[in-house]
Structures are given as C-alpha cells and as structure tokens.
Amino acid sequence: MATDVRNVEEKLDENLLAALPEGGKVVSVTPSGMSDYCNTFRIEVSMPDGSSQVFFEKEASGKEGLELMESAWTSENTTYEFIPEHVPRPVKKGSYKFRPDRHFFLAEFIEMIEDDIPRPESYMTAIAALHSRSMGKSPNGKFGFPVNTRFGNLEQDNSWTGTWEEYWTRQMKDFLQREDASHDGEHHAELERLRPLFFEKVLPRFLRPLESDGRSVTPCLIHADLWPGNVKYQTDGETVCVYDACAMWGHNEVDLGVFRNPRYPLGKPYLKEYWKHVPISEPEEDVDSRNTLYMLRNQILLSTLYPHDHKLREIVVSNMKLLVDKVEAEEAAKSGPQTSTYQSRL
C-alpha cells in the first residue's frame, strides 16, 4: 500500500492507496482532462528508489458511477490484452472504503501530445492491430460483450447475439428510441418518415448480404469510440495511445464509421490506410454504404448526448435519408414499385 504524504485535509481513500505501489508515497493529485460524467485525476507516486510512477484515476458516484467504472475496466482490460503497446495498462477498479458509494478505475498514466492528430499511418496501425489480433477470438463466437458499456454516459446493450444483423438492428432501435426521448418526443416529420424505412429496408439491404450466400462476419474486438480525442500520440510522436473504449465484439468496419464523420478532420486517407492492413468485407461494393451506416451510430449518439444542438439531429436525418434513397433507387431500377427483396425478417 502507498501512503499519501501531501499536506492536504482530504487524503486519498485507503482502497485507492492499496492499489498503488507498495512503499510508494503520493506526492501530487491533479485534475486530468475533461469529462462530463466522472472526475479524472493524475496521481504521482514517489518510489523508495527515487523514481516516480504516475497513474490515471476516474471516479464517479452511485449506481451509474459503478456501471461507468465497470464499463471502463472491462473495455480497457480487453483492449489492452490485444494491443498493450497502445493502451494504458489497467491497474484496478473498486470502491472507496470510507465512501462506498464512490467508485474508481485506475490505470497507468501515459504522457501524450495533446494538440496533434496522429497521421493515418500511426492512427490506423493501432486500429488494424486491434482488429486483426482479436479476429475470431470472441469468447463464445457471438456478437456482444460481457458487460454493457458506455458511450459518454449512454448505456450500450451488449447482450450476446448470434447474427450481426440482429445485434446491430437491436442497438439501432435502442439508440433511436433514446435519441427521441432526449428530445422530449419533439415531432420531426422527416425522421418519423425515415425511421421505419431505415429498419425495413436499409439495415436488411446492407447487413444481410454480409451473412448470406456463404459469407459470414467474424467478430473482432471493436473500440467503438475512435474520435481524435481518444487517439493521441505518445511523447515519441510515432506511437499512438488509444483509450476510453466502449468495447464490443462486432464487425470490424464499425470502427471506421467515425472516420467518415465530417465533425472530425479524418476522412478517406485514414480509411485507405486501414484497408492496406485489413481486407474489405464482402460484398465489397457495399463498403461505402456500410461506412455511412456505421457513421450513423456515432451521429445518433451525439444527437442524444447534446439534444440542444439541433444541427446534430439534422445530420442524422440527412444521412438516414441518403441511405433510404439509395435503397429505394435500387428497388426502382430492378422492379419498379414492387416490395423490396430485403424486407426485414427480424
């Protein structure tokens, strides 16, 4: 157990000190980064040999805080298992001894370069390694995750599911219901028109072929929140640090959706770099539409988290309409006004 030698009134909790190196002395605790949903700290520990070790702590209270820490612990541990050179080593999760309603997650602290988005080669090498090394290693061969994870503070239902289409359809239904609730059921005529068409036509059209005609989706570990705030250079300016996963076992292309989002300065160079390392799923001709489909997840969740920014909802509607229009144009070209071949079977 470490000891807290700072000249402050409120020392670190005993259970947190027990997770720090034996014989170490806590010499500083400072806020680290920004989070709307938990407190974050940088903890510096002086060791008996004169060296220092630095740790990163998240803490939050109540049932939601407990679930946030469970999400962080399980996601980061699983990601670290496959790309330890890119993920801060998780150390401990637990609850405070003297404030048992407050919960923490502890990891090693990695120094990073804050204001420099990694180049495609560095960024995508880590992502391709995560996907390639974990491909086919889902613990039960299914899609999902052992715990429900969090995008911000939004719970992601990771119940184990046997087919990718079923898993993704369930998640999209849940996310869109919560997006609607976050806007207090505010009427949006175009979104209400598009929503049933999205489930009846778009998802079957672009997901079902992945698992038809002898094709299949092999689950790999997905980070699921790869915006530039979660991928930064380490101090060498070459190796990236990847953190704050809301992990799941799924289709590797899910992680590429964020690179299409115009909200972030990423785009095609990053996608092209990724495809150098990992083959495009068949049918290859659908990859661009799948990329838009997976981008929608990120956009729906952002619209849910920030309902007062109406532009976010309009972006969701615009991209949903793009996919619906594409499928309906295909239908018209094939058979006129007849019913879609890909009517939902879920």
N, C-alpha and C positions, 0 to 999 in steps of 0.2 A: 504494500500500500504506500502511496505517496503521501506527503504532508503538505498542507497549504501554509506557507510561511509569509504570505502577504499581510501587510498591515492594514487589513480591512475588517469591517464589522461582520460581513456575511462571507463565510468561508465556503469552499466547495463542499458539497454533500459527501458523506462518508462512503456511500456506494460508488460515487463517481471517482473518488480518490482511490478506491480499491481497484478500479480498472486501469489506473495509471501505473507507470513502472515502479516496482518495489525500490524503496530508498530514494526516490526522486522527490524534489521539492518544487511545488508550484510557485513560480515567481511572477507570472502575469496571466491575466484572463482579460481578453479584449473582445469587443464585438467583431464579428467576421461576416462580411457580406450582408445581403438584404434578403428577407423572407417575410411574406405576408402572413405566414401560418405557423411559424415557430421562431424561437430565439436561436441565434447561432453565435458561437464563440471560438476564439483561438486561444488555446491553453499551452503555455510554455512551461516545461518542466526541466529543472536543472538536475543533472545526474551526479552521483558521487565522484565520477572520474573527471568532472569539469565540463563534460559535453552537455548539450541541450537536446531534448526531444520535444516536438511540437505536435499538438493534437487539435482536431476539429470536433466541436460538440454541437449537436442540435438538441433542443429541449422544447417540450410542449406539455400542456396540462390536459387532464380529463380523459374521457374515453377516446375522443378524436385524437388527442395527443398520443395516446398509447398506440392507436392504429397507424398514425403517421410514422412513429418510430419503428413499428413492426414492418411497415412497408419499406422504409429506408434500409433497415438491417437486412431483410431478406433480399431485396433488389441488389444492394451493393455487394453483399456476400456472393451472390450467384454470378454477378458480372465480374467480380474480382477473380473468381475461380477460373474464368476463361481468358481474361486479359489483365493479369496482375500488373503488367508494366504500364498500364494506362489508368488504373483505378486506385484511389487511395485505399490503403488496407483498413478494412473494418476491424474495430477492436472490441466493442462491447455495446450491448443495449441493456437497459434496465430502468429501474425506478428509484427515485431518491429515498433514502432511509427515513429522513425526518419530514419529508413532504411526499408521501407515497402516491399522491395524485399527479405528480410531475415526473415525466419520463424523458429518457435521454438516449441518444445514439452517439457513439464515439468512434472516430476514425483517425488515422494518421493525417497530419496536415501537410499538403503539398503546396509549395510555393509555385505560383503561376503568373504568367504575363497577362494582365487584365485587359488591355485595350488593343488586342491584336488577334483578329480571327485567323485561325490556322489555315494554311494553304490546303488545297484539295488533296495533295499527296499525303500530308500528315493527318488531316481530318479523317479521310476515308480509309487509310490503312488500319486505323484502330477499329473502325466500324466493320470493315470486311473481316478483320481478325476475329472479332466477337462472333459474327455470324458463321464464319467457316469453322471455327473451333468448336462451336456448340451445336452445329447442324446434326440433327438426328439424336441428340442427347437429352431430349425431354424425358423426365423421369418415368413417365408412363406412356410415352409416344403420342400424347394428346396435346391439344392447344389449351393454354391457360397458365396458371401459376399457383403455387401453394397458398398464397395469401392474396387478398385484394389490395392492390397498390393504389397510389395517389398521383394524379396529375394536379400539381398545386395541392389543394385540399379536396379535390373531386375524386371520389372512390371509383375505382375501375373494377368491374365484376370480372374476375378471372376464373370462374368455375370451369373445371376441366370439361372439354368438349371434343368429340371425335372428328368433326369435319371443320375445315376453315370457314366455309360459307356460313355454317350455323353459328360459330363463335363470333365472327365479325358482324353478322346481322344482329345478334343479340346485343352486342356492345353499341352498335349504332342506334338501335331503338332506345336503349337506355340513355345514351348521351343526348339524343334529340329530345327525349322527354324532359330531361333535366335542363336543357337549354331553354325549352319552352317555359318551364317552371321559373327559371331565373329571370325571365322577362314578365313574370306575373301573368302568364297566359295572354299577353298582348297579341291582338289579332294581326297576322301578317298573311294577307291573302295568297301571295305567290308562294310563300313557304308552305302553307297548308295545301296548296295545289300540288306542289312538287313532292312533298314528303311521301305520300303513298306510292307515287310513281317511282321514287327512289328505291323503295323496298320491293315493289312488284317487278320492276324492270332492270334497274341499274345494277343492283347487287347480284342478282342471278346472272346477268349478262357478263359481268367482268370477274366474278368469283367462281362461278360453277365450272367454267372451262378449265380452271386450274386443277380440278379434281375429276375430270371427265376424260373419256377416250384413252384410258390407261395412264393418265397423268395424275400426279399427287403432289401435295405440299408437305415437305418435311419440316416439322417445327424446328426453329432455332431460337436462341435467346435474343429477344428484342429489348433495346434500351427504352424506346418509346417516348423520349423527350430530348431529341438531339439538337435543339436550338443552340445558337452560338454561346449563350450564357452557360451551357453545361459542357462545353468542349473548349478547352483553352490550352495554350502552350505551357509546358513546364519551363523552368528557367533556362533550359538548354536551347530553347527556340526551335526545337525539332520535334520532340516527343509530346504528344498531347495527353492531357488529363481529362478523363471522361467521368462524370459523376452525376448525382441526382437522378438516377434511373427510376422509372416506374415500370419495372420489367414485366415481361410475359414471354411465354413460348408461343411463337406465331410465325407468320410468313415474313421472311427477311425484308421484303420490299416495303413493309410498313414503315421501317426506319428511314426510308427515302422520301416519304411524303413531305417532311419538313423542309427539304432542300428545294422544293418547288414553291414554297410559300413566299410570295413577294414581300412579306413582312421582314424577311431576313436576307442579307446580301450573300446568298449562296448560289443556287441555280445549277445550270447544266454542267459547268466544269466539274462540280463535285459528283454529280451523277455519272458522268463519263469516267471519272477516276475510279468510282466504285465498280463499274462494270468491267474494268480491267482485271479485277480480282475475283468477282463472283458472277457466274452466268445469269443471264436474264431468264426468268421463269417462262415456261411455255403455257399458252401461246404468246410468243414474243411480240406479235403485232398489237397486243393489248396493253403493253407495258406502260405506254403514255397515259392511257385512260386509268389504269390501276394506280399510277402515281398521283393523278388528280383525286381519285377516290380515297387514297390513304392520306393525302393532304387534308381532306375534309375533316378527318378526325381532329387534327390539331386546331383547325379553324372553328369547329363546333365547340370544342372545349374552351378556347379563348373567348368565344361569344358567351359562354356560360359563366366564366370567371369574371368577365367585365361587361355586364349587360347594359351599362350606361353608354358604352361606346357603340353606337348603332351601326357604324361602318363595319364592325366585325360581323354582325348578323347579315348585312347586305353582301359581304364577301361569301358567306356560306351559301346564300341563296343563288348568287351568281354562278358558283362552281357546281352546285347541285343541278341548276338549270342546264349548264353546259353538258353534263353527263346525260341527263334525261333527253335533251335534244339530240344528242349523238345516237342514243339507242333508238329513239323514235325515227330518226332519219334512216338508220339501218333497216328497221322494220318496213318503212315505206318503200325503200329500194327493193326489198326482197319480195314483199307480198301485198303491198298496198295497205289498206286499213285493217288487215286481219290481226288477230291476237298474237302477241309476242310468243316466240318459241320458248323464251326463258321465263315463263310465268313462275313466280315463287312457289316452291314446294314446302316452305317452312311454315 
